[in-house]
Amino acid sequence: MINGVKRAFYVLIFFGFVSSSWAANIELISGHVRAMPSSVPNTAAYFKVVNHGKAVKLVSVDTPVAKEAQLHTLLDDNGVIKMRQVKNFALGAHSTLTLKPSGDHIMILGLKKPLAVGSRVALTLNFSDGSSNTITLPVQKVSRTSEKQEHSDHSHHHH
């Protein structure tokens, strides 16, 4: 009986190391969640992560602060910038994924309450291989100057 308990304990420890070592392959470099006026129920998250491991796809994001988080990209449709939901973002082996206002990003929809500047938002990144990794981003107010520098003079219209 004792040997069985010890064996089960070691198996749990082993799998704990395996899953946490994979999670360590995705490293947050920088990022933030955009602060919005309290009357706006949606916001966006932008970040840069480095994948030190095998190629995967980011397939979904979960957050406790909103009803839903979606993967979005911006497309140029005859000179009109349009936002579209996508199924995934590829994250190649030993590569970087950059989500920014002028391109791919995470839309956070149906905020449960307004996000205060300086607070932190947890995002659980879910990957195509069944693994996940939680990152935490600060809520920051973005100045018009930095938006222009990011070429983000677009609006988030829902389709």
N, C-alpha and C positions, 0 to 999 in steps of 0.2 A: 504494500500500500504506500509506504513512504517513498519507495523508488518511483512509483507511478506519479505521485505528487511532484517529486523533484523533476522528473522528466517533463511533466506538463509545464512546470515553472520555467525550465530551461528553454522549452519550445517557445513559450510566450516571450521570453527575453530575446531569443534569437529573432523572432519575427518583428519584435519591437525595434531592434537595431536595423533590420532590413528595411522596414518602412520609413524609419526616421533617416536612414542614410540616403534613401532616394530623395526625400524631401529636402535634404541638405544640398542636393544637386541644383535646386532652383534657388537662386540668391536674388533678393530684392536689392537693387542698386539705388533707386530713387523713386519718388512718386508722391501723389497727393490726390485728394478728393476735392472737387471744386465746391467752395462755399457758395450757396445760393440764397436769395431772399427767402424769408420764412414762408412766403406765399407760394413758392415754387415747389411742387412735389417731387421733382426729379433732379438729378445731378449726374456728374460723370467722374470717372476715376481714370487717372493717367499714371502710368508707371513704366519702369524699365526693370526687367529681370534678365538674369543670365542663366542659361541652362548649362551646367557643367557635366551633364550626363547624356543619355541617349535621346534621340529625336522623339518628340511627343507633340500632341496638339492640345491647346487649351480649348476645352469644349463647353465649359460653363463656369459661372461664378455665383457663389452664394454669399449673402451678407445678412446679418441680423437687423440691420437698420432700415431695410426696405422690403417691399413685397417681392421684388424681382430685380435681378441684374442681368443684362444682356450684352453680348458681344456685338459691337457695331463698327462699321467702317464708313468712310465718306467716299462718294463717287462723284465724278464730274460728268454730268449729263447735259451735253451741249452748252457748257458754260455755267450751268446751274449746279451748285454743290448740294448733293442729297445724301442723307444718312440712311443706311440700310443695316438691318440685323444680318449677321453672318453665323454660320454653324460652328466655326472654329478659327483659331489663329495657330498657324504652324510655328513650332519652336524647335528648330533643328538642333542636332547634337552640337554641343559646345558653341552655341550661338546666343544672340541677344534678341529679346522681344521688346520693342519700344511702342508703348501706347501713348498717343499725344493728341492734343486738341485738333490738329490739322490732319488726322488720319484715324487709324484704328484706336478704339477706346472702349471702356466699359460704361454703359448707361445704367444708372441706378434709379429704378422706377418705383414710385409709390413709397416715398420716405414715410416711415412711421411717425417721425417728428423731425423738425428742422435740425440741421447739423450745425453746431456751434464752431466757429473758427477756433482752431487749436485743439479741438477734440480729435479722437482717433477712430478710424473705421476699419473693422476687420473684414477682409475679403478672403473667402476660401476658393482657391483656384482648383478646378477639377480638370484632370487630364484624360486623354484618350486611352491610356493604359490602366485606368481605374484608380490611379493615385490622386492625392490632393495635397495642397500646401496652403497654409493660411499666412497671409501677409497683413500688416497693419499700416494704414496710411493716415497722415495728418489731414485735417480739413483746412484748406487754405483759400484765402480770397485771392483771386487772380486779377491783376491790374489790366487795364485796357492796353497799356504799353506792351506788357508781356504777351497778351493775346495776339497783338499785331505781329510781334516777333515770331510767334508760333504759326502765323498765317491762319488764324482761327476765326476770321470774320464770317463765320457761318452760324446758323441757328439750328437748334435741334428740333426739327419738326417731325412729328410722328406720322407714320404712314398707315 
